[in-house]
Amino acid sequence: MRIDAHQHFWAIARGDYDWMDSGAHLAPIRRDFAPADFEEYRRKYQIDRTVLVQAAPSVAETEYMLGLADATPWIAKVVGWVDFENPDHRRQLERFARHPKFSGVRPMIQDIADVDWMLRLDVQWAYDAICALDLTFDALGVPRHLGSFQRLFDRYPKMRVVIDHCLKPEIRNDCFDAWAEAMAAIAAKTPVYCKLSGLATEAKQDWDLATLKPYADHVINSFGADRVMWGSDWPVVNLAGGYDSWHGAADAIVLPADRDRIFGGTAKEFYRIA
């Protein structure tokens, strides 16, 4: 089974994708993307299943994605959103958890100014609920969050966690060492998984295989193929060369012996895809 472990769909008229107004550079993806738009890549690369991930901080978008999943057999799981700052949203989590294609949640931590937000006392109920309901947590952040995430993962060793986009190393600025050391520590000290995704978006526009390979190799070597899963981050990847370029780079980087795990098996295990 080949799985794209990280992709998005959105309908602009829904009105809750505020981040799309943050700059002219987002113009190429400021339009609707639906399952029909993904078919060419699914067929070309024989993608059997995908994991659809939230792109708006709203319960309404999670409901929208679950509707798409209901109508699209190859959408295997949905990673949604609830308001961690509102304990009443435990009821939303409980409601979503009853849907067979709902996997877990992803707060948009990369956009929160407080680097220690995830450690605040008033949001801990959410992690307790995720663990109690046996849901997943997609950790979306940037390198400044590495220390806080380490503390969070240590606090909740039984929480099913995957780091999105390798925690977005600053490839365009050649900032490797500090990121690499912290990621290796997380890999060694916790059972957390990592998505091999988003690297092209963090590089300069003229990136090539040699640019991304040290970062990808470090993630694979640190976490091991059994805890690494490939994701396209489509359509965001259209800002950095597109699906074909990123898939080709990842295919060239991943060793043949690891391909079944990284391009399918790991995501199947982590997200419990039938």
N, C-alpha and C positions, 0 to 999 in steps of 0.2 A: 504494500500500500504506500503510495506517494502522497505526502501531505504538505500543503503550504500552511505553515503554522501561524501565519500572521498576515491577514489582509483586511481591507475595509470596503464597505459600500456606504454611500451617502446620497441623500436627496436634499439639495441646497434649500429648497423651499420650506423644509421642515424648520429651519431658522435657529438651530442651536449649535451651529459650528462656528463659534465666534473667532476661533483662531485663524480661520481662513481670511479674515479681514486684516491680518497683521502685516501684509506686505505684497507688493506687486509680483514678487518672485513666486507667489503661490498661484498665479493666474492659470498655469497649465492644468491644475487639478481643481480649480474652482468651478466645477460643473458636476452634474449627477454621474455617479458610477453605480451600476446595477449588475446583477448576476450575468445578464446577457453580455455585458462588456468584458467579462472575465473569461468567457468561453474559449476564445482563441488561445489563451495561455494554458488553460486547463487541458485542452486537447493536444496542444503542441508538446507540452511537457508531461502529459499523462498524469495529471494531478487528480487523484481519486477523491480526496476530501480536502476541505480547508477549515481553518479556524477564523471566524469573523470577529474582529476586535473593535471595541467602542472607539468612537472618534468625537463624541460630544459628552459633556458632563451632565447628562440628563437621564432620568428613568424612562422618559418617552423614547429616547433613541434605543435603549435596550429592548423595549417592546417592539419597536420597528425592526430591529435586527432579528428578534425571535420570529417575527412574522415572515421575514425573508427566509429564515432557516426552515420554517414549516413548509414553505413552498419550493424549497431547493434541496433536493436530496443530498447533494455533495457538500453542502455546508454542514459539517459534522458537529461543531460546537460554537457557542457564542460567549465571548468575554464582554460583560456589560459594565454597568456603573451604578453605584448608589452613593448617596451623600454620607461620607464618613463623619461629617460634623453634625449629623442628625441621627441620634440613636433610634428614632422612630423608623428609620429605614431598615432596621432589622426585619420588619414585616415585609418590606420589598424583597429582601434577600430570601426570606422563607418562601415567598410567592414564586420568585424566579427559580428557586432550587427545585421546585416541583416540575419544571419543564425539562424534558429529557435531553434537550440540546443546550441547556444553560450550563456553563462550566464554572464561572466565577466572575470576578470583577477586576477593574483596573482604574484606580484613581489617577488623575492626570497630575502626578506629583512634579513632573518636570516644569510645570507652569506655576508652581507655588513658591512664593518668595522665601518662606521660612524653610531653611534647609533641614530642620529637625521636625517638620510638621508631622511626619509619620510616627513620631515618638510621643506626641502630645497625649496627655491622659484622656482627653475628651474623644479621641478617635480609637482608643484601644478596644472598645466594644466590637468594632467591625472585624478586627482580626480574630477575636474570640468567636464571633459568629461564623466567620469563614471556616475556622477549624471545626466548630461544632457541627456545621452543616456539610463538612467535607467538600468544600469548594476550593477553587484555585485562586491564586493572587498573581496577577501580572504586575511586576515591578517596573514602572516607567519612570526613569530619572535620567540624570546627567552625572558626570564624574563628581561634582561637588556633593552628591548624595551618597557616595560610596560608604563613607564611615557610618552614616545614619542607617543605611540599609543593613550593614553588617550587624549593628546593634539590634535592629528589628528582627533579622533572621535568627540571631542568637536567642532572642526573647521568645520566639514562636517556632521551635525546631520541628514541630509536627505540621506546620502550615505548608501546603503544597504551593511552592513558589517557582516562578520562572522570571528571569530578568529579560526585559524586552531590549532588543537592539544593542546587545552587549553593553548596555548602559551608556551608549552614545559617546564613545571616545572622541576627543577633539583631533581627528585625523588631519584635518586641514591645517592645523597648527603644529603637527608632529608631536603632540603631547602623549607619549607612549608610556613612559616609565612609571609614573605615579598611578595611572589607571591600571597598568598591568600588574603592579604589585598588589593593589587592593582587590582586583578581580581574582587573582590567584589565591589570596587569603580567604575570600568568600568561598571559592571552589573547594579549598582544602578543609575549611572548618564547618561548612554547612552542607545539607543535602539539596541545595537550590539548583535548579536547572537554568539554562541560558539559551536565548534565541540568537542564532546566527542570522541576523537581520539588521537593516538600518545602517550598515557601515558605509555604503556608497553615498548616502545622504549626508554623512558627516565629513566626507572628503571634499576636495576641490572638484570643480566641474570636469577637469581633465584627468580624473583618476584613472588608473590602470590596475591591472592585476597585482603588480608589485607594490602598489600603494596600500591595498587592502590586506594583502596576504599576511603580514606580520601580526595584525590585529586578529584576523580570523584564526590563524595558527595558534595564537596564544590562548584564545577561548577554547578551542578544541583540545589543546594539550592540557589546559588547566582543569576543565570540567570533564573531559573525556567524551567520546562520542555518545555514550549512554545517557549523558545529561545535556546534549546539545541538539537543537532542532532548527531546521532551516525555515525561514519565512521570507516572503517577498517584500512585505510592507507596501504592496500595491494598493492604491495607485500613487501613494506618496513617492515611491521609487521612480515615478515618471519625472521627478525633479532632478534626478541624478543618473540619467542614462536609460532608465526603463527596465522592465521585467527581463527582457532578453539579456541585457548586459550584466545585470546582477546575477541572474541564474547561471549564466555562462562562467562568471568569475567564481561563484561558489562551487560549481561543478568541477572547475579546474583546481580549486584549493583542496577540497575534501578528498581524502585518499579513497581508492576504490573499496577497501575493506570497511570503511566507515559510512559509505553512502546509504545503505539500507537503514541504518539508525538515524543519521542526521536528516535525511530527506523523507523520513516517514516513521520509522519505528519509535523514536524517542517521543515525538508528538503523540503518537497513538497511545503510548503508555501513560504519558503525563496527563493528557486530556481525556483519557479513557474512551477512546474512539473505537466503536465496534467495527 
